[in-house]
Amino acid sequence: MTPYQLALLALASDSEAAAITLWTQLDELGDNAFAASLATSVAVHNARAAALAETAFAAEATVATRTAVPVLGLPVVDDLDRLTKAATTVLDTARASDVPEKIVGRLARAEPLNTAAKTYSDAIRESTLTEGWTRQMDADPCQLCRWWWREGRIWPKQHPFQTHTGCACAPRPVWAKNIRQTVYTKRLERNSA
């Protein structure tokens, strides 16, 4: 695993711990305050994950090109409404569960991981320096991630990076030329022409 992935996993663990702490305070907070607090906590960790992903991409690009590459400054997504709905749903599901901490923690852990993967993938796609990406798997990749890896296949930068809930895999930029197109990227090219 890369230092970026290790930092990302630490951030996801912090998010999970914050959510579980909020769960332990549910009786004092009440449902509405809990949902709002959980959504806000997750949104803050998502913003940190996005910043981490952009910074990691800029650092990797700087090393690869031996030229200082600034952070792209991708737009920040305001997901608070979606996260509030998710927090409300998680609250109801957690109450009905024997393991409510795991349910609340799962949302808070998965969100920053997904946000970072999307942001890093967006940075690769928006950069004029990259031509594609390959899958950098986490320390214990699941069967689905191994299948998506496809023996280290290099994907064109327009091809979306696949993730699943809780996945700590990351796209790794590729600077090579003449990367073989996929059906998806051929369709994108044909539709834009």
N, C-alpha and C positions, 0 to 999 in steps of 0.2 A: 504494500500500500504506500501511497505517496504521502508526504507531509500534509498536503492539502486534505486528503481523505481522513487522515488522523485528526486534524483540526476540525473537520466537518463532523466526524463522529462525536468528538467532545462537545461540540455545539449542540448536536442532536440530544446527547445525554443531558446537558444542562436544561434544554427545553422540556424534556421528559420529567426531570426532577422538579422543575418549577410547576408543571401541571399537577403532579402528584401532591405537591405541597398545597396547591389550591384545593385539591380534592379533600384533603384533610381539614380544610377550613370551610367546607361547604355549609355546615350548620350555622356558622357565624355569618357567612356571606349571603346566603340565600341563593335561589336559583338564578335570578337575573344578574346579580353581581358576579356570581361564579362564571356564568357563560361569558359575560363581558370581560372579566379578568382573564379567563383562559384564552379568549380570542385575541386580546391585546398582547398577552405573553407570547403566544404563538406568532403573531404578526411581527413582534420585535425580533424573535429568533429567526423568522423568515428573512427579514431585512438584513440581519447579520450574515445569514447564509448566502444571500445574494451578493453582498459586499465581499465576502470571503471568496466566492466563486470568481467574481470579476478580478479581484486582486491576484488570485492564483493563476488565472489565465494570462494576465499581463506579465506576471513574473515568468511563467513558462515561455511566453512569446519573447520576452527580453533575453532569456538565456539562449533560446533557439536561434534567434536572429542576430544576437550580439549587438543589439541596438535597444536603447530604452524605449519600451512600449508603454504608453499610458493606459490607464483603465478606460474602457470605452464609455462608461457612464450610461449604461442602459437604463431605460425608464423604470422607476420603482412602481410595482403593481400594488394598488390599494385593495387588499383582499379582506378587509375587516368585516364586511357584510357576510361574505361566504364563510369566513371563520366563525362568526357569531352563530350562524345557522348550524355549522358543524359542531360547535361547542354545545349547543342546545340538544342536538341529536345524541351526542356522546353522553351528556348528562343522563338522559332518559335510558340509554342503553346500559350505562355503568350501574345505575340504580338496580336494574334487573339482573345484574351479573353477580357471580360469586367472586369475581376478580376485578372489581371496578377500577382499581389503580392501574391495572394493565391496559384497560380500555382507554382511560383518559391519557395515560402515558403514550400509548401507541399513536394517537393523533398528534401529540406534541413532538414526538420523535420523528414521525414520517414527514411532516410538513417541511421542516428545514432541509431534509435530505432531498425531497422532490423539488423544492425551490432552487437549491444549489445546482442540481442536475440540469434543470431548465435554463437557469441563468448561464451556466458554463457552456451549455449547448448553444444558446443564443449568442454568446460572445464568439464562439468558433464560427458560427454562421455569418455574423456581422463583420468579422475581421477580414481585412483585405490580405492578410498574411497567410491565412490557412487555406488548405485545399480540401481537408477532410478530417476525420477523426477515427479513432479506434477505441474499443471499450477497455477501460482500466478497471479491472474487477477489484472488489473489496477482499478482505482477508479470508472470508469464508463464503465464496459465491455459491448461490443456489443453482439448481439445474437449469432454470430458465435463463439466468445470467450467463451460464456457460454456453447455452445454445445461442443466445444473442451475440456472444463474443465471436463465434464462428471462426475459431482458431486464429484470432487476431486480425480479422478482416478489416480493411480500411474502407470506411464509408465516405461518400461525398459529403461535404459540409452541409448541404441542404437536406440531407436525409435525417429525419428526427431520431434523437437518442431515446432508446426505450428504457423505461424504468418501471418498477413496481413498488408498492408500499413497503417502506423500510429498506429499500435498496441503497447501498452506499457506493455503488459503482459510479464511475465518472467518465465522461468523454475525455479522451486525450487527443489534443490537436496533432494533426499530421501536416507537415509542410511540403510534402512531395507533390509532384505534378502528375497529370494524366491519371487520376484516380477513376477507376471503372464506375460508370453510372449504375444506379439501380432503376428498377421499374418506376419507383416513386419519383426520383429526380428527373428521369426522362419525361414523365408526365408533366412535372412542373415546368420544365424547359419548353415543352410543346405548347402548354397552355399560356405561357407568357409571350410566345412568339406571335 
